[in-house]
Amino acid sequence: MPTIALSRPLPGEFHVADADVRIGPERGFASPAELHEFVAGAEAVVTWVSERVDDAFLDAAGAQLKVVSNFAVGYDNIDVDACRRRGIVVTNTPDAVTEGTADMAWALLLAAARRVAEADPFVRSGAWAEHGILGPTEFIGRPLAGSTLLIVGAGRIGYATALRSIGWGMRVLYVARGRKPQFEFAPLNAQRVDLDAGMAEADFISVHVPLTNETRHLIDERRLALVKPTAVLVSTARGPVIDEAALAAALQKGDLFAAGLDVFEDEPRVHPALVGLRNAVMTPHCGSANIRSREMMTELCAANISAVFAGRPPVTPVH
């Protein structure tokens, strides 16, 4: 009976026929050494985005390891080349996270545009009662209807995020390495643009690129200087895509109206300059955390492992 090591408990039902499943702690392991000890002898492992799968991990797991199934769409925590050299299949969960993450992008966009992170504590703290009824010029945010939305990274999540803009009658621009017909035809009728041009033109910018050597600090001080001071930037991609220090400086100076972040450069730590900013809305990398998305991710991890054990191609392989 093959052993499957789940590094953490998963929502929903994880089922692989005729397998012994061991489950790690909810909060993960305190050190890589503990994780390595846990995965020793497993034929399959299910990993979380914060767990590094490298040669040391693979050595600890053993030569019998067949598949690493990442419980995420991103796989920058996995040394895919190291796995390939050993004949180990790597999989992820791309489709399952799409809707939940697109919802989070919009939650951040709306919260940042309408100053929710500032307004909520104003009410809870009693400051509103002390201040009195708001005047016509207080807590003014940015309008969405008829504005321009830039999608940076025109994959599944970027497309789902763009679709949600239809209700606001937004004009959509997108940045991608090649043309994306699904963006350019109805109902979006979007226009492909260069990143610099899009940053300068957009009222709202939503970032969805994977983390690679090319996308690390893709949004840096130079590009932040291109945006309108009335613009809103949100990211549900990977933290290092944005230079946090540069973003904090732009927000402090008023070069950018607001930002919404679900991902950070050094998770779970946040750049200290961002923490005290009233125009930064922040959530703890929980973009896919709705029950339907997470249960689908569990099912997909199990389906990928079942396929590999049966000698079939996995459902969602990482190439």
N, C-alpha and C positions, 0 to 999 in steps of 0.2 A: 504494500500500500504506500503510494508516494506521499511525501510530507509537503505541505504548503505552509509557509510562514507568512502570516499577516502581521506587519509591523505594528499595527494598531487595530482596534475594533472598527468594523465597518458598519454603516447603516444598512438596513434591509437584510436580505438573505443572500449569503455567499454559499453557493453549492457547486461542488465539483465531485462527481461520482467516484466512489471508492478511493477517497483520499483522506489522510489524517491532517487536520487543520489545527495549527497552533496560533495563538493570538497574543500579540504583545500588549503593553499597557496603553491606555487612552492618551496619555501625555507623551508617549514615546520613551525612548531609552536615554539615560543620562549621559551616555558617552558612545562613540562609535564602537568601542571594544564590547560594550554590552549588546549592541545591535548585532555585531559580528558573531558573538557567541550564540545569539538567538537564531540566526539564519543558518548556522552550521548544519549540514546534512539535508537541507531542504532541496527538493526538486523544482520548486517554484516559490517565488517571494512576491508579495504585494507591498510596494513601497509608497511612502508619502513624500511630498515635494521637498521636505527639509532633510531627507535622509540621503546621504551621498553614497552612490553605488559606483565604486572605483575598483582598482585592482585589489586593494586590501580587502574590500567587502567580498569580492568574488573569490579570492583565495580562502577567506574564512568560510564561505558557503560551501565550497567544495566542487569537485569536477562533475558531480552528478546534477548540478543546477542546470535547468533547461530554459527557464523563462523568468524574466523580471517584468512584472506587470505594474506599471506606475499608476497610482490612483490620482491622476491629474492629466490635463492635456499637455502641459509643458513638461519637458524631460531634461531640463538643464542640470538636474541633480544626478543624472546618469551619464557615465562615460560609455556612450554607445559604441565607440570603436573598441574599447576593451571587451565589451560583451561580444561584439562581432568576432573578434579574434578567437574567442573561446567557443564560438558556435552557440551562444546564448541569445534567445529571442527577446527583444524588448518591445513592450506594447504600452499604449496609453489609452485615455478615455476621451477622445476629442468631441464626439457628438453629444455625449451626456452632459457636458458642462455648458453647452452653448447658451441655452435659454436663461439659466440661472445667472450666468456671468453677464449677459446682456442686460438683464434686469438690474443687476448691481451697478453697471455703468450708468444706467439711467437714474437710479436712486442717488448716486453721487452727483450726477449732473444737475438734477433738480435741487438737491440739497445745497449744492454750492451756489447755483444761480440765485436761489431764493433765501440764502443766508440762514439755513435751518440750524447749522451748528452754533451759530451766534444767537439765534432767537430762542432756541429751546432752553438753554441755561438762564437766559434773561427772564423767562417766565418762571422756571422752577425755583430760582434763587430768591424770588420776591422783589427783584429789581424792577419788574414791570409795575407792581403795586406801588412801590416807592416813587417811581418815575411818573406814573400817571398815563392816561390814554396817549397813544402815539400820535404824533403830528404828521402832516402830509409828506414831509421830507425824510422821515425816519424809516430805517430797515428797508430801504429800496434795493431791489435786486435787479437781475437782468431778464429781459423777456426772451421767450423761446420761439413763439409763433413767428414764422416767416424769416427766421435767422438762418445762418449758414453753419452746418455741421461738417467737420472734417474727421473722417475715419482714417486713422493711421494703422494700416495692417488690415487688408481686405479679405480676411479668411472667414470662417464660419461665424465667429463671435462678432467680428466687425460688421458682417452683413446683418446679423440679427439685431445688433445695436442700431444700425442705419434704418432698418425696417420700422423700428419703434418711433422714428422721427416723423413718420407720415402723418400721425395725428396732430402734429404741430405745424404741418405745412412747411417743413424745413427744406432748404436747398442742401443737397449732399455733395460733398467733394470726397475723394478717396485717394490714398497713397498706396501703391503696390508696385512690385517689381515688373508686373506685366498687366495688360488690360484684363478687366474682369467683366465679362458681358452681363452677368447677373446684376452687377451694380449699374450698368449703363442703360439697361432696358427697364421698362415699366416693372414695378411701380416706383422704383427709386429715381430713374433717369439721372443718375449721378455722373459727375465729371471727374476723370482722373487728372491729378495735378502733381507737380513736383512738391516735395515736402516743404521746402522753404516758402514757396508761393502759397501753399495751403495754410501754413502757420500764420502768414501775414493777413490772409483773407478771412479766416474762420472766426465765427463768434463763439463756437464750442468745438473743442478738440477732444476726441476720444481715442486712446492708444490701445492697440490690440496686437502688436507684433510679438513674436517669440523672442527670447533672450539668446542672442548669438554674439560673436565677436563684433559683427557689424552693427548690431543694434544697441550695444552697451553705450549708455549716455547718448543715445540718438537724439534725445531732447536735452540739449545742453545750454550753456549760457548764451551762446551765439543765437541759437534758434529761439530761445525764450525772448530774446531782444526783438525778434521779428513780430511778436504777437501784439494785438491791440490791447490797450490797458483795460478794455471792457470784456476781454475774452475769459472763458472758463476752460480749464484743462482737467480732464479726468483720465485715470489709468487703472485698468484691471488686467494689465499684461504681466510684466515681471518688474520688480522694483528697480534694478540697475538700468533699465531702459531710460529712466529719467535721472538726471543729476540732481539729487535732492538739495544739495547746498545751493545750487544755482536757482532751483525752483523757490526755495525759501527766501532767497534774496529778492527775487522778482516779486513775490507776494508782499514782502515787507515794504518794498519801494513803491508799490502800487502799479508796477509794470504789467500786472496780471490781476484781473478782478478776484478770481478765486480758483481753488483746485480741489479735486476730490480724488483720494488715493485709497485703493484697497491693497496695494503692494508697495514694498519698501526695499531699499538697497541692502539693509543689514537686518532682516527680520529675525526676531520680533522687535528689534530696537528701531527706533525712529529718530531721524536727525533732530537734535535738540532745538534747532532753529525753527522747525515746523510745529513743535508741540504747542507753543503758546499763541499760534496765529489764529485769529478768529475767522480768517477767510480760507482756512484749510479744513476740509471735511475728511475724516480718516476712519477706515474700518480695518479689522485685523485679518486681511487676506481670506475673506469668507465669501468670495464672489459666487462660487457654485453651491453655497450652503443653503439650498432649499431641499426639502426631503425628497422630492421627485428626482431632482438631478443627482443627488448623492446615492439614492437607491439604484438608479440606472448605472452609475459609475461602478457600484459593487457588482451588479449583474454583468457588466462588460468585462471587468477584471476576471470574473469566474469563467465567462465564455472564452476569453483569450487563453486562459490556462487550460481549459478543457480541450480546446482545439489543438494546442501544442502537444498535450499528453496523448491525444488520439492520432498524432502524425499529420494533422491538417494545418493549413495556413491559419495564422491568427486572424481575428476579426479586424483589429486595428493595430497593425504592426508599425513600429517606428523604423524607418529606413535610414 
